[in-house]
Amino acid sequence: MRVNRAWLGLIVLMLPTLLVAMDMTALLLALPQLSADLGATNVQQLWISDSYGFMVAGLVITMGTLGDRIGRRRLLMIGGAAFAVLSVVAAFATGPLMLIVARALLGVAGATLAPSTLALITNMFRDERQRGQAIAIWATCQFTGGALGPVLAGFLLEHFWWGSVFLAAVPAMALLLLAGPVLLPEFRSDQAGRLDLASVGLSLVAVLLMVYGIKQLTVESVPVIPAVALVAGAAIGFVFVSRQLRLETPLLDLRLFRNRPFTAVLVGLVFAGVAMAGTGLLVTQYLQSVLGFSPVVSAMLFAPMGLGVAAGTMAAPALARRIKQTTAIAGGLVGSALGSLLLIAVDVDGAIALPLVMIGITVLALGTGPLFALGTGLVVGSVPPERAGSAASMSETGNYFGGSLGFALFGVVAAVVYRSGMDGTSPAGTSDSLAGAVAASRHLPAGQGAELLHTAREAFTASLHVTGVVAAVIFAGLAVLILIMRPATRTTPAVIPGYEATRS
């Protein structure tokens, strides 16, 4: 494949990468308006919001391996077409159930896109330096999309109805379908074997139960159902792992974990996702409920976190040319730890609170860039080309698990610290959440309401301080892990039996 064609193909692959990331976050601002128009209940709003992410997380393993077997470009085209059609269906949904189903099917389509794009990049760029640059651009699109999703949604909602948030994906997917067959090569493995449907079912159920359990831990007052979901998911996951180790052609090649750098980087991706998601959860609430910014303004103030990761991923290849990749990743993570510690210095209403938060999340995010760019490159570059889809799906699954786990763990820690700060000194119903205290203050005399708000905001700010410390410990621990791992051994097989790369 000529170099120019490869870079043009990368531009095409940036479209679905950007759109899938934006679709994960853009709905946050549109949810109140569409819920009012469709008459959605609280439970229906939860499913409208979460069904997309659940299906992406549950099916990304299957889709990554399926692309290896039927052709990555073919799967990408199928997924892109389905994403465009379902976006139109979601935009013109006439009821909550129709929108929930459309969002879930959008998740199925979205699950085909991320592993296919990353695996195709691995095949299109065989030169290590060019592949590193291409993966950095791919990672940049992911995080830029996540950061710009709420901003774009806010702009569209000011001028159009809520369905425009979904329709924004259609032109990009149409361009993918037109240019993809011309600019993207096809890659597949002739000896991949049939798709094991039992493994597909086991992986889907295990991931869905575990992601559901993790998410619900933060919202259930009695965590029995989430705990049962987690235990059941873990048990089914064990059955899935046992089956993969017995199959000659498994859905997920667990032998990849014998590679220590591969395993270490995946652990890093998961726990960096934990720290970033947890910090993001607390910072967005702090901007709105403590500093008093509107959701749209808060989304814009929070955008530097996604843009910081994007800048870090873009700078990573140049950094790796000057120092070792592991040193670049570890150094970035140390920077992330320092950025996290800045959150300890914020207060309830000080003049420097907002600048400290902005600088803190930007430095934190910037430092993770080398991990997401170079680490992802290490993961997909440590396997033969015909297994790139499976490796890419592991990377993506790790990201989803990390994000879900971060929301749950940091949410629980923040709730404990907040309740300790309130410590029975406030009216009933206000010690569970800052939102409850804000609502209760409206029904109290002015003086008591102001005192309650100040106490609640101080308690929540204390939880943000603890979040900064926990995130710093995670990032510092990951830096140590990356430094002690052995460098990945580069092996580029000249001929792989049964592997065929066809170009059209």
N, C-alpha and C positions, 0 to 999 in steps of 0.2 A: 504494500500500500504506500503510495507516495506521501511524503511528509505533509505537503500542502493539503492533500485530501484528508489526511488524518486530523489535522487541526481544524479544518472545516467540519469534519464529522464531530469533533469535540464540541464545537459551537452548537450543533444540533442536539447533542446529548445534554448540554446545559439546560435546555428548555424543560424537559420532564423533571430533572433534578431540582430546579428552582421551583417549579409548580407544585410538586409533591410537598416540599418543605413549607411553602406558603399556605397550602391547603390545611396543614396541621395547625396553623396558628391564626389564620385569617378569620375563622368562624367565631373567635372569641368575642369580637366586637359586634358581629352581626347577630349573635344569639338572642339578645333581648328583643330586637326588632322582629326577627322572624318568629320568635316564640309568641309574641303578641299577635302577629298577623295570622298565625296558624292555630292559635289557641293551645299551645303545647303546655302540658303539666310539667312540674319539676322533674319527675322521673323521665318523661319524654325528652326534656331538654338535656338531661344527662346522657341519654342514648344518642341523641342527635350529635352531641359534642364528642362522645367517646367511641361510637361505633366505627368510625373511620380508622382511628389509631389502633383499635383492637384488631381489626382485620389485617391491617398492614403488618402489625407485629406477629400475628398468628400465621401468616402465609408467606412471609419473606423467605423463610428457609425453603419451603416447597418451591417457590418461584425461582430462587437462585439455582437450585438443582435442575428444575425443569428447563431453564434456559440453556444449561449445559447440554441437555439431551435433545431438545427439539430445535435449538438455534436461538442465540441471544437476540439477534435482530428481529427474528420472527416474533418472539415473545414480546419484545419492546413495542413492535408495531401493533400487535393485538391489544396490549395493555393501553397504549396511547389512544387507539380508536375507542376502546371501551370507556376510557377516562373522559374523552370529549363528549360522547353521547350521554354518559351518566351525569356529567356536569350540567348539561341542558335539562335533564330530567329533574335534578335537584333544584335548579334555579326556578323551575315552574311547578314545584311540588304544591299540591292543593291541601295537604294535611300532614300532621306530624308523622304518622306511620309511613307515608310515602317518602318523606324526607329521610327518615331513619333507614329505610331499606336502600334508598339511593346512596346514602352516605356509606353504608356497609359495603355495597357493591363497588363504590368508588375506592374503598380500602382494598378490595380484592385487586382492582386494576392498579392501584398505587403500589401494591406489593410486587408487581411485575417490573416496575420501572427502576427502582434504586439498584437492585443487584444486577440487572441487565446492563445499565449504563456503566457501572463500575467494572464489571467483567469485560465489557467491550473495550473500555479504555485500556485495560491490561493487555488485551490482544492487539489493539491498534498501535500501541507505543511499546515496541520491544526494547528500545534504548532506555537504559535505567534513568538517565537524567531527564529525558523527555517525558517518560512515564511519571516521574516524580512531579514535574511541572503540571502535567495533565490532571493528576489526582489532586494536587493542590487547588487547581481551578474548580474541579468537581466538588471538593469539600467546601470551597468558598461559596459556591452556589447553594449548597445545602443550608449553610448558616445565614447567608444573606437572605435567602428565602424565608427562613424562620423569623428573622428580624423585621423584614419588610412586610410580612403578611398582615399584621395588625395595622400598620401604617397605610397600606393599600386599601385595606377594608374600610378604614376610617374615611379615606378620600372618596371611595365609591359610595359609601353610605350617606355622605353629605350631598351627593348629586343624583343617586339612583336608588332603586329599591334593593332589598337584601339579596335578591337573586343574582345581582351583578357580581357579587363576590365569587359565585360559582362560574359564571360565564367568562370571567377573566382567563380561565384555563383553556378555553376552546380555541382561540387563534393560535396559541403556542403549540397545542397538540396537532392542529391542522398542519402547521409548518413542519412539525416532526414527521408526520405521515407522508408529506410531499417530498421532503429532502432526505429522509432516512434511507429509503431504498437506493438512492443514488450515491450517498456519501458514506454510509456505514457498511462495513463488511459483515458477512455472516460467519459465525463460529459455532461449531458443535462437535460433540464426540460421538463417533459411530458405534463405540462399544459401551455406551452409557447404560444400556439395559432398560428394562421397562420401569415405569414409575411405580413404586410400592405404595399402593393406596392406604394400606394399614399404617405405614409410617407417616403418611400425610395426615391421616386422621389423628394419630397419637400426638404428633408435633403441634397440630392446630389446637387440640383440646388442652394440652399441657400448657402451651404459651398463653392461651386465652384465660384459663383458670388462674394462672399465676399473675398475669398482668391485672386481671380483675381484682384479685385478692389484695395485691399491693395498692392499687388505686383506692379501693374501698376502705382500707385501714385508716385513711385520713378523714373519712366522712361518717363512718359508722360509730355510734356511741357504744354499742356492744359489739366487739369485733369477732363474734362467733362465726358468722357466715364468711367473712374474709379469711379467717384462719382455716376454716374447713376447705375453702377454695384453694388456698395455698398448699395445704397438705395433699389434697387430691391432685393438684397440678404437679407437685413434686413427685408423687407416686407414679402418675402417668408418664412423667418425664423420665423416671428411672426405667420404666418398661420400654420407652422409646430408645433410650441409650443402649439398653441390653439388646434390643432388636438390631440397632445399627451395627453393633459389634459382631453380630452373627451373620449379617447379610454380605454377600459377595459384592454387590453394587448398592451400598446404602444410600438413603436419601441425603444424609449428612455424614461426611467422611470424618469421623472422630479421630482418625489416626493423625490428623493435622496437629492435634494437641501434643503429640510427642515432640514437636518442635518448640523448645522452650521460649525463644523470642516471640514466636507466634502467640503462644499462650499468654506471655507477659504483656504483650501489646493489647490483646483482647481484654485482659483484666484492666489495663489502663484505660481503654476506651469506655468500659462499663462504669468504672468508678469516677472517671472524669465527668461522665454523663450524670452520675448521681450528684456530684458536687455542684455542677452547673445548674441542673434542674432545680435542686433544692434551694440554691441561692437565688435563682430567678424567681421562684415562688414567693420567697420572703421579700425580696426587693420590690417586686411589683405591688404587693400588698402594702408595703411601707410607703411607696410613692403615693398611693391612692388614699389609704386610710390614716396615715400619720401625717404626711406632708400635705395631703388634701388636693392632689391633682386629679383631673378628670381621667377616665379610661383612655381617651385618645391621646391626651398629653402624656400620660404615663407610658403608653406604648411607644411614643416618640422618644421619651427620655430613656426608655429601656433599650431602644434600638442599638446603642453602642455595644451592648453585650454580643449580639449577633454579628455586628460589623467588626468588632474586635477580633472575634474568631476568624472571620473572613480575612482580615488583614494579616493575622498570624499565619494562616494557611498559605496565603500568597507569598509571604516572606520566607516560608520554611525551606523551599528548594535552594534559594540563594544562601541561606544560612548553612544548609547541609553541605554546600560546596566548600565551606571554610572550616567547619568542624565536623566531628563524627555525628552521625544521625542520633545515636543514643544520647550524646552530650547535648545536642540541640533540643531533643525532647525533654530531657531531665531539666535543663536550664529553663526552658519555658514553663515547666510545671513549678519550679521554684518561684518564678515570677508570679504565677497564678496564686501560689500560697501567700505571697506578699500582698497581692491585690485583695485577697480575701480578708487579710488582717486589717485592712483599712476600714472595713465595715464595723470594726470594734469601736472606732472613734466617733461614729455618728450619734446624734442625739435627737430629741423630739422636735425641737423647733429652732436649733441653732442656725446661724447664717451659713456655716460651712457644711451642714448636713448634706445638702444636695450635691455640691461639688465632690465631697468625699465619696458618696455613693457612686456617682458617675465615673470618677477616676478608678475606684475600686473594681467595679464590674468590667470596666474597659481593660484594665491591666490583667485581671483574672482571665478574661476571655482571650486576650492577645496571647497570653502564655500557653493556652491550650492548643493554639494553631499548629505548632510542630507535631504534637501528638496526633491530631486528627489527619494532618496531611502526610507526614512521614510514617506514622504508625500504620495508617491504612495502607500505604504503599508497601510496608514491610509485610503486612498480612497477605495481601493479594499477590505480592511478588515472591513469596516464599513457597508457592505451589506451582505445579505445571499449568500451562495455559488452559487445559481442558477442565481443570478444577477451580478456575477463578470464580465461577458463579457460586459454588459452594462456599468458598472463602469469603466472598463479598457478602453472602447472606448471613454468615456468622458475625461479620462486622456490623451489619445493619441491625441484626437482632440484639447484639450487645448494646447498641445505642438506644434502642427502644426500652430494653430492660433497665438500663441505667437511668433513663429519664423517669420511667414509672417508679423505680425504686427511690430515686431522689425525692420526688414529690411526697411519697409515703413516709420515708424515714425523717426527712427534714420537717415535714408537716407534723409528725408526732412529737419530735424534739421541741419544735416551736410551741406546740400546744401545751406541753408540760411546763416549759419556762414561763409562758404567758399566765397559766393558771397559778403558778407559784408566785408570780408578781402581783396578781390580783388578791390571792390568799384570803378570801372571805371578807375582804374589806368593802366589797361592792355589792349592789343589789343582785338578787337571784337572777340567773339567766345571762349575766354579763361576763362570767368567769370562763366561759367556754371559748369565746372568740371575740376578736376586736369588732367584727361586724355586729355581734350581739350588743356590745357595749355602745356602739354608735347609735343603734336603733333605740336602745333603752334611754339614752341621754335626751332624746327628743321628747320624752314623756315626763321628764323631771324638771323642777324649777331651774332657772337659768344657772344659778350658782352651783347646785348639785350636779347638773348635767355637765358643766364645764370641768368640775373636779373629777367626775367619773371618766370623762374623755381623756383628761391629762393622765390619770392613773393607768387607764387602758393603753394609751399610746406609749407610756414609759415601759409597761410590761411587754408590749410587742417589740419595742426597740431593743429591750434586753434579749428577746428571742433572736433578733437579727444579729446581735453581738455573738451569741452562742453559735449561730449559723456560720458566721465568719471564721470562728475558731475551728469548728468541725471541718469546714471546707479546706482550711489551711492545712490541717492535719492530713486529710485525704490526699491533697496535692503533693505535700512533702513526702508522704509514704510512697506515692506512685513514682516520684522522682528517684527515690532510693531503689525501688523495684526495677525501673528501667536501666539504671546505672549498673546494677549487678547482673543483669541478664547478658548472655553471650550474644555477640553480633550475629545477625542472620547470615547463613551461608547461601550465597547466590548460586543457583544451579539452573542453567538454561538448556533443557534437553533439545538436542538438534532434531531428533526424530522421536516422536511419541507413538508407539504402536496403537493403531486404531483411531488416531486423532486426525481429523480432517478439518482444515480451515478453507472454506470456500468463499470466494469473493465474487461479487456481482457488481 
